Amino acid sequence: MNNMFFLISLFFLCASFCATTSYSTTDSNHSASTATTDSALGSPINGNQVVVFVHGFRGFGDSIQLGGESEDGKGFTCEMGIQQLQLDDDGKIINIAQVQPFMVDADAQGMPIWLNELGFDVWFAHYTTGVVGTSPMVENSACLAQQIAEVSGYDAEGKVTIIAASLGGLVSRYYLENEAHFQPYAENVEKIFTLGSPHKGLPIGILVYFAVQLGLDCSVGQAPICDIASSNIRRLNRKDRAPGVEYYFIGGAAPYSNFNKTKNRWIYYFLRLWGSNDGLVLSRSARGIRTHLFDYKIRGITGRLKTNESHAPDIGLNSYTVTRTDGTKSTTYLKCILPVLTGGDPECI
């Protein structure tokens, strides 16, 4: 199919789907820790604040890569469970396959390492998603609920902080907001930060591309795509937010320079028809605000934060969770997340 004809077709198909604050302090004077594996879950840093990273969708295969894959190249499964960040004696990551959605490789720096160096107890949850299939939201949120229950007791207050990327933000919200009625919220989360999560859905043209060009059929194996593209997302947004949980929705408004040399840069340019984006998700959708005149705003959000970063390392330069090209830590970490975790207010642009 001619690229120009395809883009024009998508243009006519597209329309965006319609689908406060108390801070706790954290002791930031701990030295960097090295996790061990004394038990099935590892050896927790007792008394420190527990941070649980929740990965995003892993079903793109070779066409679009969002970070690393599991060892078999097929994504992640719920059976992988929740795993603690593990470092060797030289401070390099041992379980890099679980960490790669938030970093690039074992030698690179990224948000999990930075938080670990400040004494946070860092864990990685897993739900089922991959090229061969992604479980429905309700199933994955029940899986996440069980994993959070396993580690929340390691936190001094019994409540974890979630940092969730992309689809992981919606999976987390399904748990927090009791969308999976058979797995009620256990009041074991203090804060949630979502990074580029499509809280207001995705433009239909992008979803058509996923379905036609990448073979992602939401009726066969990739159920969350239907959830994002249907009234389900609106139903979730109309529910009350989880009581006592601080919600921070972070959306990227990345510059053109982040995508000039990436093979999927056309998605960024295409989304610019609707506004600023991170290369995959509109900034307004990620922050839960109106995407057009007749749209609605998600209520009960503590902070709607905007940064200048990209969705993931293989989507564009300077992504939410890794070192920037100028050698500094990500803006999302320094200005959006760290100030809140250490008792202050976010400083995002």
N, C-alpha and C positions, 0 to 999 in steps of 0.2 A: 504493500500500500504506500502510495506516495506520502512522504512525511507532511507536506503542506496540506494535502487533502485530509489527512488524519487529524491534524490540529484544527482545521476549520470545522470538521465534523464534531469534534469534541467541544468546540466553542459553542455550537448551537445546542448541544446536549446539556451543557453545564448550567447548574444553578446551585448555590450552596444549600445544603440540607438544613432545614430548621429542626432540625431535629427537636470592734470587733476583736480585740486581740489581746491575749495574755501570753507572755513569753516565759519559758522556763530557761534557766541558766544551765550551762554545761561546763564542767571542769575541763579547761583546755590546757592544763599544765602537765598532762601525762606524757611520758616518753613514748616513742613509736613502739608498738607491740608486735610480737611474732606469734601468730596463732599456732596451736598444736592440735593434735587429733587424739586426745585422751579418751574421747567418747565418740559415739556416732555423730554427734553434732559439733565436735571440736571442743575447745576449752574456752569458755566465754570470759570476757574481761569483766569480772563481777563489779557491779556498782556503776559501770559506765553506761552512757546512753546508747541504746541499741538502734542502729540504722539498718533498715532492710531495703535493698535495691530490688526493684521489680522490672524485669526486661520487657521489651515490646514484641511486636509481631515478628515471626521468624520465617514466614512463608514465601518470601520473594525468590528464593533459589539464586541462580546466577545472574539474573537480569538486574536486580537491585540488591546490593549487600548492605545490611545495617549492622556493621560490626562483625564479630566472630560467630561461628557456629559450634555446636557440640562436636565431639570427636567423630561421630559418624556422618556429620554434615547434614543431618536432617532436622536440626533444631533442638528444642528442649522438650522434656516431658515432666509431668507432675511427679513421677516416680523418682526423679533426680533429687527431690526434696530441697530443703533449705541448707545452704552450705556457708560456712564462715570463710572470710577472706584468709587465705593461708599464704604465709611468706616463708622463704627459706632464710638461712643465716645471713645471706647477703641482702636481704630485704626485697628479693624478687618474688613475684607472684607464682605460687605453685599451681593453683587451680585456675589457670588463665582461661580455659574454655568457658567457665561460668562467669568470668569477669569481663570478657571481651565486648559484650554489648555496651559497656560503659567505658572501655579503654581500647587501645589498639593492639598492644602486645605486652609481654611480660616486662620489657625494658622501659616501656613508656610510663608517663605519669598521668594520673587521672583522679577523678573525685573520690573513688574508694580508697586509694592510697593516701590522699590528702586528709581525709577524715580519720583514717586509721592512725596517722601520725599525730593527730590531736587527741588520741585516746578514745575515739568512738569505737564501739563494738560493731563491726561491719559484717553483714550477712547478705546472701543472694538467694532470693526465692526463685522457684521455677514452676511454670505451668506449661501445659501442653500446646506447643505451636511449632510448625515447621512446614517444609515444602509438602510433606505428605498429609498434612492436616492440622487444623487448629480447633481445639475443643470449644464448645459454646461458652459464652461469658459466664453463665451460671455455674458450669462445671469448673472452669478455671478459677472463679472467685472462691468456690468452696475449697479448692486445693490451696489457694493462697491463705485462706482463713486458718486452715490446719497448720500451715507452716509458721504463720505469725504466732499462733498459740504455743508452738514449740519453743520459741525464743523470747517471747515477751517477758517471761519470768526472770530473764537475765538482766533486764533493765531495772534500775533502782526504783523507778516509779511503776513498773509493770506495764509501761506503755511504750511502744516503739515509734520511731519516725520512719515513714515510707518515702523513698525517692523513686518515683516510677516513670519510666520512659514510654512515650507513645501509647500503644495499646495497653501497656501495663497500668497506666493511669486509670483507664476505664475498668479494667479487671479489679483494681483496688477499690474503685468507687462502688462497683457491684457488691463487693463485700461490705464496705462501710455503710452503705445506704440500704442494706437488706434487700437488694434486688434478687438475691438467691435466698428465697424464704426458708429453705431447709438448712441454711447455715447462717443463723443470725449473728449480727455484729456483737463481738464479745467485749467491747469497750477497752481494747488493748492497744489503741493507736492514739498518739498525742498530736502528731502533725503529719500532713502528706504534702509533698511537693511533686507536681506532675510536670514533665518536660516534653513539650510538643505533643500532648495528648489531644486527639480530635474530639473535644467535649461537645462540639456542635456539629460533628460529622465532617465528612469530606465532600468537596464538589463532585457531582455525579460523573463528570468527565474523567476524573482520576480513577474513580471506581470502575468505570467502563474500561479504562485502560488496563487496570489490574485484571479484570475479568477476561478481556479479549486478548490482549497482548501477552499477559503472564499466565493465563489459564487458571486464574483463581476463581473458582465457582463457589459462591457462598452457600449454595444448596448442597454441595458435595465437598465436605471436608474443611471448608474455610468459613464456618458459621459467623465469626465476628464481623466479617465484611457486611453481611446482611444486617447485623445489629447496628453498625455504624450508619448504614444507608437506609434505615427504615424508621418507623415511628418509635422503635424501642429506645433510641437515644433521647427522643423527646420525653418519653415516659420516665426515664432515669433522671433527666434534668428537672422534671417537675416534682420529684420527691424531695423531702427535707434532707439537708445534709446531716451527717452523723453528729449527734450531740457531743460537745466537748472536744471536737477535733478541729484543729486549725488547717484550713485548706489554702494552699498556694498554687495557683495555676500559672505556669511559666510558658510564655510563647515567644518564639524567635521571630525577629524582624531583620533577617540577615541581608547584608548588602550583596550586590551583583558579584563583587570580587570573590565571594566565598564559593562561587559555582562555575566560574569561567572555564575551568579546565576539568570539570567532572562530566562523566558520560551521561548522567541523568539530569543535566542542568536544564533541559527543556521543561521538566516538571516545575522547577522554580519559576521560569519565565512564564509558563502557562498560568500558574497560580497568581502571578502578579496582576492578571486581569481582574482579580477580586481583592487584591491588597497584599500587604506585606506577609511574608511567610518564612518558614525555616527550610524550605526545599521540599517539603512533603505535606505540611499542615499549615493552614492559615493561622496567623498570629491571633486573630480575633477568636477563632474556634478554640485554639489552645488556651486562651485566657477566659473563655466562657462568656464573651460579650456578644452583642448583636453583630451579625455578619451582613445584614442588610436592613433597610428601613422597617420592614414588617416582622423582623425577627424578635426573639426574646432574649433576655439576659438571665444567666444562671445565678440564682440568689444564694446567699449564705457563704460567700467566698471571702476568706480573710484578706487575701492579697492576689491581685491580678497583675502579674509582673511581666515586663517586656525586656528582652535582651536582644543582642545583635548577633546571635549565634545560630548554627545550623542544626538540623535534626539529628544527624549521626555522622561519624567520621567518614563513611563512604558515600554520604549524600552531599556533603560540602565541607569546606574548611572551617575551622574554628567552631566545632560543635559543642553542645552543652556541657559535656563531662570530661573533656580532655584538654591538654595544654594547647594554647593558641600558637599560631605561627610565629609570634614575636617572643615566644618563650615564657609568657606569663600564664598563670592559672586561668581557667575559664571565668568569664564574667558571671555566668550563672552561679558558679560556686562562690566567687569572692563577693559579689554584690547582692545576689538573691538569697542564697541558702545559708552561707556561713553566718552572716549577721543575725539571722533569726535563731539559728542553733546556739549562738553564744549570747542570747539575751537582748538583742537589739532589734532594730527595724530594718527591713530590706532596703537596699540602696540601688535597685535596678533602674535602668533608664526608662 
